[in-house]
Amino acid sequence: MAEATTETAAAGAPGEGHNRPEVVWDRWVKKRTFVRALEGTYGDLQQGLLDQPRVYSTKSYEWKGGPQFWDKPMVNPQRMDIAQSIETHLGAFAPNGYGQKHGHMNSAVFYILHGRGYDVHDGERLDAEAGDVMIVENGCVHQHFNADPEEEFVVLVMKAKPLFLFMHMIFQKTVKLPPAEGDAKQMDYTPPSYL
């Protein structure tokens, strides 16, 4: 990743760790809604929430990313009115694939749906397999890996990221971007269509 020069930093351009200069996923650079305004009367707000659906199909959303790590954002304040304080997404890793090395203020819960993998949290390896729950603690620099050379690794991620952002605990950093290339098996990998 290119280093920010004094000249670049002085000009106000984002430096390393601000999800630039190399762009892998559009969600890192496009405008997003992290927390919505609560405007109106109590009655209107309450009725608006009561009118929201309670069941959402994962098939209604698209997988983004690749070739080694794919993500499917689903529940968050940008996508639905009912979710103001929680964010949920699916992650799928190609055989022996891995995602970005990063850190954020909020904790996260990973429910392992399929396969086996591991995380590295502040230098410590933590193994997990289907049926396990893994916790990423607040402020931890971490990275997710698929430990299987043949099978995919699929996780459901749940976190209170919108609440942390609302409290201005917004500091996040990508230390190493996810790979833009892979071996033949990873390049041929497509995330599960049943999700």
Secondary structure, 3 states (H helix, E strand, C coil): CCCCCHHHHHCCCCCCCCCCCCCCCHHHCCCCCCCCCCCCCHHHHHHHHHCCCCCCCHHHCCCEECCCEEEEEEECCCCCCCCCCCEEEEEEECCCCECCEEEECCCEEEEEEECEEEEEECCEEEEEECCCEEEECCCCEEEEEECCCCCCEEEEEEECHHHHHHCCCCCEEEEECCCCCCCHHHHHCCCCCCC
